[in-house]
Amino acid sequence: MDSKRSVELSLRHLKDLDFGKIPEKQNEAITALAAPHVESFNFFLGDGLRALINCLPPLEFSLPNNQRISLRISDVIIGKPRLPAGAGEADDLNIYPKECIERACTYSAPATCIMDWSLNDEEMMCIRQPLGEIPIMVMSKNCNLHKMTPKELVAHGELVNETGGFFIVNGASRILRLLSANRRNYPVAMSRESWRKRNDFFTEKGVLIRCVQEDETSSVNVLHYLTTGEAKLEFTLKRQFFFVPLIMCLKVFMDYSDQQIFTHLTRGREKDMYYTEKIKIMMRELQAEGLFTQSMCKAYVGKSFRHKVSDILPEWYSDEEICEFLFHHHVLTHLRTPAEKYNTLCLMARKLYAYIAGECKTESVDTVSMQEVTLGGHTYLQYFKEKLMDTLVSIKIQLIVKARKEGDDWIVEDNDMKKFGRVKAFGSNFQTLIATGTLNSKTGCGLMQTTGLTVIMEHLNRMRDLSHLRAIHRGAYFVDMKTIEPRRLTGEAWGFICPVHTPDGAPCGLLNHLAENCVVVTTQPENPNQIRLVLNQLGMTAVDSPPLAPYSECLEVVLDGSFIGYIRNDEADEFALKLRTMKATGEIFKYTEIVLIPRRKFGGQYAGLFLATSITRMMRPVINLSTNTVEYVGSLEQLYLNVAVSPEGIEEGVHTHLEVSKTAILSNIGKLVPFSDCNPNPRNMYQCQMGKQTMGTPFHNWRTQTANKIYRLQYPQVPLVRNAHYDKINMEEFCMGFNAVVAIISYTGYDMEDAMVLNKCSMERGLAHGQIYKTEVVDLTQQQQGKRQAVEVTHMFRRNPQEPGQKAFLDKYGLPHPGTQLTEGDPYYCVYDLRQRIYRLTKYKGEDCVVDKYTIMAATMAGEECQRACITIRIKRNPIIGDKFASRSGQKGIMSRLYPVEDLPFSERGIMPDIIFNPHGIPSRMTAGKLIELVAGKSAAEFGKSFDSTPFEFSDENPAVDYFGKILEKAGFNYYGEDVLYSGTDGRMLDVQIFEGIIYYQRLRHMTADKWQVRATGAIDSVTRQPVKGRKRGGAIRFGEMERDCLISHGAVYTLKDRLLDCSDCSTIVRVMVRSRGAVDHRRSRLPVFRVVNFLTCCSGATHESRTVYVTKCQNQIVPLVRRKRMLKNVISAQIVPAAQWI
């Protein structure tokens, strides 16, 4: 670095007099992390519901008495979380997230729909139908915390920088996952082997387009290429595939002659003889079917599909109306008019045959350029739409049943509709969706999975909570796939997907995280027609106008999946440059994606100018060098831009854009790894995972949290060496580790590889001290018999007055006193049974703890007895042998020993290490960043400064080691950070230079006290007779092949046999031989009797004939496992006769 200012970080907490005060506004860098979640739910509450009502078709049907009824949704009203009427004399009827967390209930609001209906085309009185309570996203428009200031948030028990973006169901915070989906409204040239099995003569090639309507309903259309050279369009109806010839689809859309259709299809491909000939053949085949006009084609399609839509459309619909309904709701649904669908389908046909001719290459949907994000609010909206349609269908079924029962004279009245309108509310379905992540859907809501849609926010630490907000999953469908294509990190992901923040193991490459600057578009242009006007002003020729040049010399212009015009090929670059300048200067929508794909003879993508202004696209900011302003570019747009990483790398005439920062490719968690450019990438990946498993300070509102388990580091510290992004997202307020003096030396036998030795004196003074908060909800409405919910109050919290010993532990409500120390067997809580008039005392089970608090959950209605209580205990967890620690360079290891301070080495200045780390753990891991952090931490501690460890700030010409080494020399230390240490046991100087400094260490949540298990005897499985597994069930320790080999290598073979066989699941089978051909009278024998079938004798080897002989003489014994005996019985049950069996 050239200047000290860029390396040193601010020590504002030591100088700022306002430190600790609540700021006036929230940190935008933090709240932006949850913006995609919150904005998508706001879309559901506003524009999404309005679009849903417009797109939801009315349900029309006729009753058996020929009355025609039409049902439609005219409005949906979603309220805010409030207490119901009669909830008592509460000052504020609004419900806040804090209350739902404390009461372990759901943060929800009532939903109501307005239903219009008509009888025989006569409008009747509308119906107001309650839909139940649906979960509300925290910090959304309908959340009572919306637009609160930080001071107001703190007053309501929330964090200063509360992000929101999650739901609260049964007191737990859960978040709807971000899922990857195919780019909307863009025709993709693809090759799939599964398409061959669609129908006869189908090939693996086609053009796929995922169409998304205004209400985010998605459908997929595929234009298939057949071995005969023809093309057929695929659409889905009730999860079934149907195929319509290309020419028939075009005739359905527009009433054009064959000559006009031929001209439109061959624009720009007039010289392609194969293509033109196949179009003529398809037209002749349609004429051979007797279909010449648009009305004929519509009637043919409608007649073919009438039986398929009989439950959707009424019988009075004509064949043409059925065809129009199908093609409007299932073919190119993102377009409104038939003309737009006609033009776009012609474009898809031209691209398909260009793909077949090799003029464009296969486009992979596994790359980021062909993907977008499915947001939680949009999934919520689709599920809501499906449930509304189910409500209409339910009313239809009830009316038909009633009409059949009453006869032809019955006439539907308003009262009947109000009665039938009171269908079952579906609010509980949404609570199940959020609580379990399971989508109970008939249509699938356009998703490729129905499970794993939600993730619980464990609140382990701040880093974990923030990562949940930016995580994006490829989909459960790809988890079990053998191919690596969906997992591969390609160059197209630069700046959009973090290359280091993905877990190792099964989800590697599938569970990714968005880069810090990546923005998911959630807003639409205020004036959708503005971009069309601008294109016309810049010289675009409309699609229905003759171009100024031959079609072969023009490029097609596509806006949001709609083919709208042409531009000249030689003017395309200047056209795109003007359009991009207008975007960078704010003259048009800033999230407009401008993709100019140049025309090439062979290879590359299909040429054209593709513009996108829709939502859910991934975009990121870069600096436009021509305007010197920030411009947002999309994942597909980036492929055709030249972006320089740093100002030094800009080449005149080559680069058009510049990266905002060198670390723009990293996620928020990836940007916290110190000196990550000096570590191998796997180590940075490990740190991103281990950082989310660290004990720390997950939140500040401890008194309101009721999570099952919360980890807390008692004395956290801010790292002396940290990245600048650490301060940007206020991570110093949620510290997750401690600065420790580390000596890299092989001093004892307890620090092999990644293991470490901890200074016992440091630990006793608070180093790495931690606590665990465990919460248990006691619900008296759950009866003991069958766990059924009681209708009336049968139990209440009370202390037994006849037991004076309980007073020291329990208060008058029968709940433990806060601050009480509990051990195994102490009174935990007491309940009075009103029916049997007895007190039931529950004793504490578990390790020693302290009661932190308890909360009595008030009843919803006034006057009701409180039936639920929440008890939180606090367990001390100081470091013990076996606990895991890790540095921020992805090196974890267990603490192998607490070493006495008097035996540890010390330096001339009297500095003794807190941690001893073995040097063998450095070369194989190649974590040079850890060594640099050690030197930088030593410099920071000496001069009372904090240094910046942001990657890519140093270079080969100006290395970080040299910068910090010179600082150490100024302080009188060795340039390389080495010290002379003296032995703690005999005081002699060690003959080697010891690398010693300060490293920020993390204590992981993996602790011995949570995992150790040992037993001599205990419960066994009733089937296999083996010891049960599981620590909670008192199971045995897990004994694997490595442990077995260890005992064998020590010569303890009989110990192995005793533990794993004789005292485990040993069994006995007696093997017998036939003594004579005469049967023994087994009824009088006292010896074990066996039936022998085709038994092979051990002495002679002769096989007896097939018969049953009863014998009592034993030849020898076989000692198998019980599970083998069970297998023998299963074989017998399948009528497979073994060599010997029991009677």
N, C-alpha and C positions, 0 to 999 in steps of 0.2 A: 504494500500500500504506500501511496505517496504522502498521505497525510494521516496524522494521528486521529483526526476527528472522525474519519470513516470507520475506525476500528473501535474506538471507545464508545460505550453506551452511556446513556444518561443515568445518573443516580438520583432520579427525581424524588424518590421517597425520602431521601435524607435532606433534601433542600426545599421540597414543596411544603409550605405551611398548611395547605389545604388537603394534605394527604389524609385519607380516611373519610373525608366528607363525600356525600352523595353528589355525583355530578348532575348537571342540569339536563343533559341528554345522553342517550345510550351510545355505545361504541358501534358505529356503523359497520366496521369490519367484522364484528361478531354477529350482529343481527342479520347481515347479508348472508350468512351461512344457512339460515333457515328460510330465506326468502322464497326459494322454489316451493317449499312445502306450504308456507303460509299463503303465498299468492295463488297457488293452485286451489286451495280451499276457499279463498275469497272468490275465485272464479266460479266455483261450485255454488256459492251462496248468491252470486249476482248474475253475471252474464251466462254462466253455465245453465242455471235453472231456466232462465228465459229462453235460451236456445233449445233446451230439452223440451219445453212446452211447445215450441214451434215445430220441432222435428218429430215429436211423438204423434203418430197418426191416430185418428179417432177409431174407436172400436165399434163397428157397425154390425148388426145382426138382426135377425127376425125371430120372433117367438113362434111356437107351434100354432098360435091363433092368428098368425100373419101380421102381428104388430111389429113395426120397424122401429128399432131403438138405436140411437147413436150415443156413445159415451166418449167424453174427452176431458182432459185435464186443462183447466184454464188458468190456474195459478197454484203456486206452492209457497207456503209461508213457513219459515224456520225462525223460531224465537231465540232468546238468549237464556242461559241457565239461570233459573229462578226457583225459589221455594214455592211449593204449591199453596193454594189458599187454605187457611186453617193451620198453618205451620207454626202458630204461636205469635207472640208479640216481638218479632225480630225487627230491629231498627233498619236493617238492610235486607231486602228479600233476594238480592242478587247472590248467586253462588259463585265462589271463586275457586280456582284450582287448588289452593292451599287446603280448603275445607274438604274437598274430595280426596285429597291425598291422606289427610288425617283420618277421615271416616272410612277409608278404603271403599269408596263408591265411585260411580261413573260421572264424569263431567259431561253432562248432556243437556239438550234443550228440546222442547216439543216441536214436532213438525206437523203441519196441517196442509191438506190439499183442497182446492175448490174444484168440484166436478160439475161440468155442464152436461146436460143430457136432453135429448129430444125424442119425442114420440110421434112417429109418422110425419117427420119433418117439421114438427111443431116444437118450438123451444119451451122447455119446462123450467121449474125453479131449480136453481143450482143446489148442490149438496156440499156441505162442509165436513170433510172426513179427517179426524185425527189419525195420524200415522204412527204415533208413539214417540218415545224419547230417543234421539240419535246423538252419538258422541260429537262434541264440538272440539275443533282443534284449538289449542292454546295460542293466544295472541292473534287469532283470526278476527274478522270483522264482528262476528257474533260472540266473541269472547269478551267477558266483562273487564279484561285487562287491556283491551285494545286502546291504543293511543294514550296510555297512562305514562306519566313522567317517571323517571327513576325513583323519585321520592315516594310517589304513589305506589309504585310496585313494591318497594320495601315495606311500606305501611300495610300492604296486603300479603306479606309473607313471601314475596318473590325475590329473585336476584335482581341486582341493579341492571345487568345486561341480559335479562331474560330473553331467550331467542324464540321460544315457542316452537311450533312446527310438529308437535306431538299431541297425542290424545291421552286422556286419563281414564282407564277402565279398571274398575275394582281397586282403585288406589295405585295402580301401576302405570307408569308412563310407557306408552308404546307408539311407534312411529311407522307409518306406511312407507315401505321401501321405494326408492327410485329404481325403476327397471329400464333396461335398454330395449328399444323397439326399432323396427325398420323405419327409415326416413319416410315421412308422410308425403303423399302426393307426388312422388318422383318415380318414373318408370325405370325399373332396374333390370338390366339384361342379366339373366341368371341361368345356371345349369344345375339341375337337381335330378339325381337318378330316380328318386321316388316319383317324379312326374311321368316316367315311362309306364307306371302301373295305373295311371288315372283311367285310361281307356285304350281301346285298340288304336294302333298306329301313332300313339303319342310318343314324342321324343323327350329327352332330358332338357331341352332348351325352351326358353320362353321369356317373356317380359312381365315382370311382376310389379304391381303398384298397390301400395297400401293407402287406401282412401280414408280420410278422417273428416267427419262432418263438423258443423259448428258446435255441436254438443259433445264433441270428442268421441262419438261412436265411430268405430273403425271397422272396415271390411277390406278384404283382399280380393283383387281381380288379377287373373293371369291370362295373358294372351299366349296360348300354346302353339308351338310349331309341330306339325304332324309329318310323318315320314312321306306322306303323299304330297307335301309341299303346301298344304293348306294351313289355315290358322283358325283356331276356335277360342272363344273367350270363356273363361271359367268364372263363375260366381257361386257364392255359398248361400243356401237357404236351409234353415233349421239344421245346421251342421252337416249338410249334404252338398256334394259338389254337382253342379250342373254345367253343361257346355253348350254354347250357342255359336253357330258359324259366324265368322267375322262380318260377311256381307249382310247377313240377316240383322245383326246388331246395328249396323250402319243404317239400314233401311228403317228399322224401328225408330231410330233417333230422328231422322230427317226424311222428308218425302222428296228424295232426289232420284233422278233417273240413273240408270246404270252408267251412262256416259259421264255424268257429273261425279258419281262416286269413283269411277276409274280415274278421272282427272285429279281428284283430291288425293287419292291414295298414292298416285305416282308422281306427285310434285317433287322435283329434285332427283327422281330416280327413273326418269323416262327412258334412259338407255339401258336399264337393267332388264334384260330380256327375260331372265328367269322369273323375276318378280312380277313383271307385267303379265306373263303367261299364266302364272298361278292365280292371279286376280281374275283373269278371264275364266279360268276353269271353275273357280268358286262361284262366279256369277252364273255360269251355265248350270251348275248343280242346283242352285237355288231356283232357277227357272224350270228345271226338270221337275221340281216339287210343286210347280204351279203357283209359285209365289213371285208376283211381279211388282206389286205396289206395297206402300207402307201399310195400308189397312189390312192387306192379306197377311203380311208378316205378323202384325200385331194380333190378328185373330188366331193365327196358327200358334203363336207363343202362348197366348192366353188360354186357349183350349188345352194345350199340353200341360199347363201348370194349374189348371182349375182345381184338380183334386188335391194338389199340394198346399194350396192356400185356403182351403175350405173353412178352416178354423180361424183364419185371419180376416178374410173378406166375405161379405154377404153374398148370397146366391143371386141377388138381382144385379150384381156387377156384370157387365158385358165382358167378352173375351178381350177386347181392346183395352178396357179399363184395368183388367187384371195385368195385362202386359205392361201398361204404363206404370202401375204400382210397383211391379217387380223391378223394372229398369230404373225407376226413380230411387228406390230404397236399397238396391243391391248391386247396381252397376255404376261405377265411377261416382260414388255418393258424395264426393267432395265438391262436385260441380252442380250448379242449380238448373241450368237450362239444357235442353236436348242438343242445341247447337254447340255448346261448349263440350259436351260429352262426345259428340260426333267428331269434332276437330281433334280432341285429345286422343280418341281411339285411332284416328288416322295416323297421328304421330307415333303411337305405340306400334302400329303395323309397320311403318317405315323403319323404326328402330329395330324391330324384330328381324326383318329381312336383311337389314344392314349387319346385324349380329350374325345371322346365318352366313352371310357372304364374307365374314371376317373383317369387315370394315370397322368394327368396334369390338372391344374385348369384354370378357366376363367381368361383371361387377360383383364384388363380395359383400354380402350383408354383415359379415363379421368384422368389418373395418368401421372405425368411428365415423368416417365420412358418410357412411350409409346408415347411420343410426341417429336416433334422437332419444329423449327421455320420457318415459311414462310417469307422470307425477301422481302423488297420492290423491290429491283432490279430484283429478280426472277419473281415477279408478272409483273413487267414492261416487262421482256423478253417474258413471255407467251403471253401477250397482243400484243406485237410487232409481234410475230410469227403468231398469228391469223390474224392480219391486212395484213401481207405479203401474206398469203394464200388467203385472200379476194381480194387482188390486182390481183393475178393470175386468180382467178375465174372471175373477172370482165373483164379481157382481153379475156378469153375464151368465155364469153357470147357475147361480141362485135364481135368477129370473126365469131361465128355461125350466128348471125343476118346478118352480112355483106355477108356471103356466101349464105345464103338463098335469099338475095335480088339480088345478082349479077348473080347467076346461076352456072351451073356446070363448065363453062369455066373460072371462076375467080380463079386466083392463088395468094396466099399470097406472098407479097414482103416485103423487108426491110422497105420501106416507110410506108406500111400499119401497120406493127408492131410498128414502132415508133409513128405512129398516135394513135393507140389503146393503146399503152403503157403509153400515157399521161392520166392516170386515175386520179381520184380525190385524192389529197394528204390526208393522214390520220393523219397529225400532230395535227390537231385540236382535234381529239379524245383523244389524250394523255393529252392535256391541259384540256379537260373536265374531264378526269379521275382524275387528280391531283386537279383541282379546286373544284369538287363536291364530289369526292370519289365514284362515280358511275361507275361501269364497264359495259359498253354496249357491252356485249360479247354473242356470240352464243354458245360457248362451256363452258363458265364459268371459263376457265383457271385453272381448278382444285381446285377452291375455293368453299366454302360452302356459300358464300354471294357475292352479287353484289353491295352492298351499304355500306357506312361507312368505306371505305378502307383508307381514308386519314383524317388527323386531322390538324386543323390550329394551328400554334404555335403563341399564343397570345402575347408572350413576356411580360407577366405580371410581372414576376421576373425570376431570374436566376434558381431558384429551379424548376420552372414549365418547363422551356425550357429543362433542363437536364432530367427531368422525362419523357418527351415525347420520348426521345431517347431510354429509357430503358423499355418503356411500352410494354406489350404483351397482346393481347386480345384473348380470347378463341374463339370468333366468334359470329356474330349477330344471328346465328341460335339458340344459346343456351340461348339468352336473355329471350325469352318467354316460355322456358321450365319449367315445374312444378317441375322436379326433382332437387335435390341438388347435385348430383354426379359431374357435371362439375364444381361446385363452391367449392367443398370441398378441404381443404388443408390437404394433406396427408404427411406422413413422407418422402415419396420419393422425395418431393420437397425441402428437406433440402439442402441449399447451392445453389439452382438454382432459386427458386422463393422466394421473400421476404415475410415473414409471416405477416408483419404489413402494408406494402405499398399497400393497395387496398382500394378503396372507399367504403363507407357504402351506403346502399340503393340498387337499382336495379342492378348496375354493380358489386356488391360485389362478389369477387371470380372469376369473368370473366375478369375483367381488372386488371391484375397483373403487377408486375415489376420485372425485373431480379435482382438477387442479385449482389452485387458489383463485386465479383470475377467471376461471371458466364460469360463464353466466348461462343459466337456463332461461330462455326467453319466456316470460309469462304475460307479456303485454302485447297488444295488437295496435296497429296504426289507427289513429283517430279518424282519419279519412281514408278508407280502403281504396277509393278511386283515384287518389292523388298520384299513385305510382303509374297508373295507366295514362293519366294526362301527361305526366313527365315523359314517359316513353314516346308518346305521340309527338311531343314537342321536340324531342331529340332526333326524330326522323324515322321512327319505326313505322312499317307498313302493316296495317291491320290484316288479319287473316283472311277476311272476305274481300280484300281489295287487291288489285293486281300489283305485283312488286315492280320496283324500278329496274330490276335486273332479273335474269333467269333464276329459277328456283334453285338450280344447282350451284349458283354463286351467292346464295343467301344462307343465313343462319336463322334457325327457328328460335323464337322468343317464347319462353314458358314462364308464367307467373303463378306460383302456388299450385302447380299441377294443371294449369289451364293453358292450352296453346292459343296465344293471342296475336301473333304477328311474325314479321320477318325483318331482319336488318341485313345490309350488304356485308359480305364476308370481309372485304377490304376496309370497311369502316367499323368493324366490330371492336377493335382495340380502342379506338378513340371514343366510341359510344360507351363502352364500359368504364373508361377513365372518367368521362364526364359524370356518369352516374355515380361512380365511387366518390368523386370530389363533392358532389351534392350530399352524399351520405355523411362524409367526414365533416362537412361544415354545418350539418343539421338541417338542410333544406328538405330532406325526405326522412322517412323513418330510420332511426339510427340502427335498428336491428335488421335492416334489409340485407339479405345475403345475395351477393352478386357473383355468379359463377359463370365465367366465360370459358367454354371448352372449345379450343380451336379445332378447325377441321384438319384432319390428317388423312393421308392415303390409306394407311393401315395402322391398326393398333390404337390404343387410347380409348377414351370414352366417346360416346355418341356426341357429336358436335352440336353446339347450341348455346344460347344465353338463357340460363336458368336463374330465375329470381324467386326468393322465398321471403315472406313476411309473417309466416305462421308462428305459433307458439311451440314450446317444448324443444326447440332447436338449441344446440350447444354453440355458444359464441364466446369469443374472448377478445380483450382489447389489445391492439397494437398501435404503434405510432405511424401515421401516414406521413411519409417524408415529403410529399409534394405540398401538403397543407400544414404540416407540423402540428397536427391535431390527433386525438385519440380516435381510432376507428375500430368498430367491432366487426370481426370476421368470423365466418362459420367454418365448420369442420370440412365441408366440401369445397368451400371457397378458398380455403388455405392452400389446397393442393396446387393452385394455379397462381400463387403469389410468391415472391421472393422476399423473405423476411430475414433481416440480419439480426444476429443474436446480440451484438454489442456495437456501439458506434465505431469502434476500431475496425470492424469487419465489413463496413458498408463499401460497396463497389459502385462507382458512378455508372449509371445506365443499366445496372443489373438489379439492385435491390430497390424495392418500392416501399418497404415497411421496415420497422425496427421494433424489436421486443421491448416491452415496458420495463422488464427487469430480467436479469440472467436466471433467476430462480422461478420464472413464470411457469415452468413445466411441473413444479412440485405442488403437492397438496398442502393444506394447512398443517398437517401432522408431519409431512415430509420436510417442511421448511423449518422444523424445530430441531432436526438432527445437527449437532455441531460438526463443522468441517466434514460434511457428508461427501464432498468431492474428493476427500483423501481416504475414503473407505471403499471396500468392494460393495457392489450394489446389494448382494444378499444381506450384508450386515445392516445396511440402512433399512432394508425390508424388515429384518428382525426387530430393529428398534421401533419401527412404526407399530409393530404388534405388541412388543413388551411395554412400550410407553402407555398403551391402553390397559395394561394389566398391573399398573403401579398403584400402590397405596399413596394417597395424597389428600387433597382438600377438594372433594367433588362439588361442594356448595357451601354457602354460608348460613342458610336457614336450616340449621340442624334440628331445631325444635319442632319443625313441621314435617319432617321426613318420616315415613313409615315403611320404607323398603325392607324386604326380607333380610338383606345383609348389606351393610355399608362399611367400607374400609376407611380408616382415617389415620393419617400420619400425624403424630402428636406435635412434633417440632419441625415443620417443613421449612425449607430455606429457598431463597432465590439463587439460581446458579450464578456464579461469578463469571462464567464464560457461557454466553448464550447468543442465539441468533436474534437479529433485529425484529423478526416476526414474533418472537416471544413477547416483546413489549407491545406490539401492534394489536394483538388479540388479548391483552391483559392477562397473560398466563401467570404473571407474578402474584395475582390475587388468588390463584389456585395452585400453589406450589405442590410438587410431586416428588421431592427428593431432598438431598442434603449434600453439602460440600464436605468431602472427606479428604484427609491427607493420605495419599496412597504411596506406598513404597513398592516398586516392582523388584522383588527379590525372592530367591528361593531360600527362605529362612527356616521353614519347618517342613515336616512331612504332611502337613494338613492343607497345603496350598497347591496341590497338583492341578495342572491344567487350569480350568476356569474356577476352581474352588478358591475361597478366600478366607483369610484369618481376620477376625475382628478384634479390635482393642477392647478388652473387657471394661476397662475404666471409662472409655468413651461411651460404651453402651450403658453403663450404670449412670452416666450423667445425661442420658436422654437421646443418644444417637440412635436413630432408626426406631424409636419407640412408636408403637402403633396401638390402635384399638379397633375393635369390631363392634358394630351396633347391629343387634338382631331384634327383629320385631315379630311378635306373634299376635294374631287377631283372634280373640275369644268370642265366638258367636253363640249365644244361648238359644237362638231360634233353631239351631240344628240339634235335634233330639239324638240321644245316644242310640235308640233303637232304629236302625235303618238309615240314620242320618237324614230323616225327612224334616222338612221345615214345619215348625209348629204354627198353628193358626192363632192360638191364643198364648198369652204369657204364662209360661209354666216354670220359669226359672228367673232368678234375680241375683245380682251380686250382693252378697252379704257375708260378713265375718261371723263365725260361730261364737256366740257369747259364752258358751259352756267350755270353750277351750282357751284358757288364758295364755297358753303358749303361742297362740297365733297373733297376739297383739303386738309382739315385737317385730313381726314380719308384715302383717296385713293391717290395713286401715278399716274403718267401719263398713266400707263397701266390699270388703273381701279382696282387695287388690293390694299388691306389694307397695310399701313405702318407697318413694324415690330415694336413692342413696343407700338402700339396704344391700348388704353383701349376702349373696346366696351361694350355697354349696349344694351338692347332691343330696336330695331328700328334704330340703327345707320347704316350708309352705310357700306355694306360688300364688294361687288364688283360690277363693272359696265361693261356692255357688249354693244358693238355697233352693231346694226343689219344693215348689208350692203344692204339688200333688201328694207326694209322699211325706212332706214336711220333715225333710232331713237335710243336713248340710253335707255337701260333697266337696272335699278338699283335694285339690290337685297339687302334687308335690313337684318341685323343680327337678329336672333331669338335664344333666349337661355339666360342662366345666364351670369353675368358679366365675362369678360375674357380679356386677353391681347393677341394680335397677336404675336405669337412667330416667325413665318417665313412664307414665301410663296415661292414656286418653280414653275417656268414656265417650263413646259415639252417641250423640243425642239422637232421639227418634225423629223421624221426619214430621210427624203430626204432633201437635201439642197434646199433653196429657198422657202420652204413651210411656211405658217403662223402657229405660235404656237397656238394650239387649246385647250390645256389642262393646267390647273394650279392646284397646290396642296397648300391649305391654312391650316396652323397648328395654332391652338389657345391654349393658356395656361390658365387653370382655377385653381384658388387657392382653396385648400380644407383643411383648418385647422380643427381640431377636433371640432365637435358640438355634441349636445345631440343626441343620437341614433346611433352614429358611432360604429362600432364593433372593438374590440381589442381582442387579444388572447396571452396567454403565450405559451411557447414551450412544455407544458405538455398537450396540447389538451383541454384547458379550455378557451372558448371564452365567451364574454359578451359585452354588450353595455356600452358606457359611459353615465351614467345617469345624471351627473351634473358636471359642472366646478365650483369647490369650491374655494372661496377666500382664499388666502394664510394666511391671518390673522386669519381665523377661523379653520385652520388645526392644529392638534396636533404637538408638536415638542419635540425633545429629549434634554438631558442635553448638548449635543455637538452642539445644534442648527440645527440638521438635521430634515428637514420636508419631509414627504413622497410626492412623485410625484403621487402615486396611492394608493388609499385605497381599499382594497379587503376584502370582508366579510368572516369570518372564516367558515361559514356554507358551503362554496363552496369547502372545502377540504375533510371532512370525507366521504361524499357520492361518491365523485369521486376517492378517495383513491390515489391521485396523490402525493405520497411521494417524487417523483423526483423533484417536484416544490419546496418543502420545503428545500430539500438538495441544490438545485440551489440557493435559497435565502441565505442560510448560506455561500455557497461557493462564491457567488458574493460579499457578505459583506467582506469576508476574502480577496478576490482579490482586492477590492477597497482600503482596508486599507493598504495593503503591495505593491500595484502597480504591481500585478502579474496577470497572466491569468492561470486559472486552467482547467485541462482536465476533461470532464464529460463523457468520453467514457464508455458505459455500460460494465458490467462484470469485471471491473478492481478492484472493492472492493469485499469484501466477508463478511460473517457473523462474522468471526473471526476478521476482520479488516474493520468495517463499515465506510462508507463515513462520516456519521454524527460525529463519534468520531474524524476522521482525521481533518475535518474542524473546529470542536468545539475546539480542542486544539489550532488551529491557532488563533481563535477568543480570547481565553484566553490570548494568548501572547500579543494581541493588547489591552487588557484591557476590552474586551466585555464579555458579558455573554456567557457561554459555549454553551447554546442552541440557541443563537442568539436573545434572548429577550432583550428589552430595556424598560426603564421607560420613558413614554411620559407625556407631560403636555397638558392640554386642551387649545386649541387656543381661546376659547370664554371667559373663566374666569381665566385661568392660573393655575388652580389647578392640582395637580398631579393625574394622573389616577391610580386607585387602582389595576390595573391588569398589568401583564407583557405582553408587546406587541411584537409579532413576527415581526421583521423588518429587511429588507435586500434589496439586489439588484437582480432583475429578469429581464431577457431580454424579452421585450414585442414586439409584432408585431401588426401593424395596418392593418386590413384587408381592402379589396377593397369595402366591403359592407358599403355604406355611406348613411346617411339620405338624403343628397342633391340629390342623384340619384334615390331615391325611393318614397319620400313623394309625396302625391297627395291629393287634397281636392277640392271640388267644391260645389256650391249650385244648380246651373242649368248648363245645357250643352247638348251636343249632345246625342241622343237616337237612338236605333236600329230601323230601319223602320219596321221590322217584329214583334219583341217581344215588342216593345215600352219601353224596359228597357234601363237604361243608358249604354252606351258603356263602354268597359273595355280598359285598357291600358293607361299608363301615357302619352305617346306621342300623343295619340288621344284626350287628355283632358277628359279621362274617370273618372267615379266615383270611390270612394274608395271601396275596397272589404269588404263586410259585410257578415260574416259567422255565423254559429250557436252559437259560443261562444259569439260573440258580441251581438247577439239577446238575449241570456240568460242573459247577463249582464244588458241590458236595462230593461228586465222584472224584474230582481231582484231589480232594483232601483225603480220599480213602474212606469216607463215611458212607459206604454203600448200604450197610444195614440200617443206618439211621434214615437214609433215604427210603428204604423199603418199609421201615416201621411207620414213617410219617405219611407217605403217599399211598401205601397199600394196606398194611395190616390195620392201622388205626383210622383208615379212611373208608373206602368202599370195597373192601375185600369180600369175596363170596366164594362158594364151593359148589362144584358139580361133581357127583360121584360117577365115575366111569365103570361100567360093568361088562362082563362077558357071559356068554351063554354056556351053562355047564352041561346041559343035555337038551334033547329035543322035547322032553316032557316038561310040562309047565309046572312051576312051583306054586303051591297054594299060598298066594300072597295074603290071603285074608287072615291066616293064622300066624304069619311071620311078624316078629317084632322089629326086624331090621328095616331100613328104608327100602321101599319097593319102587322099582322103575320099570317102565314099559320100553322095550327095545324094538326098533323097527329097522330091518336091514343093517344090523349092527356089525361092525367090522371088529373082530376079536384081535386083541393085541398079541396073543401068543402064536396063533397059527396063521393069521392073515386070511383065513377062509371067510367068505361071505355067506351068511345063511339065507335061506329063501325068504320071500316076503311073507312074514307072519308076525304076530305079536306074541312075545314070550315074556313072562314075568319071572324075574330072577332076583336073588338077594346077595349073591356073592360079589364082592368088590374086587376090582383089579387094581385101580389106582384112582387118584383124585386130580381134578383140574381146578386151578384157582384163578378164575377170571374176575373182571370188574363187574360191578352191578349193572352198569350200562350195557355190557356185553350180554349179560343174562336177559336184560330187557329187550335187547335186539333179538335174542333167540325166541322170546315169546312173541314178538311182532312177526317174526318169520313163520312161526307155527300158525298164527292167526290168519296168515295169507295162504294157508294150506300148502306150505312148502315144508316137507318133512325133513328134519335134520337127523343127525346120527343118533342122538339120544334126547329124550324129553321126559318131563315129569308127568305123572298121572294127573 
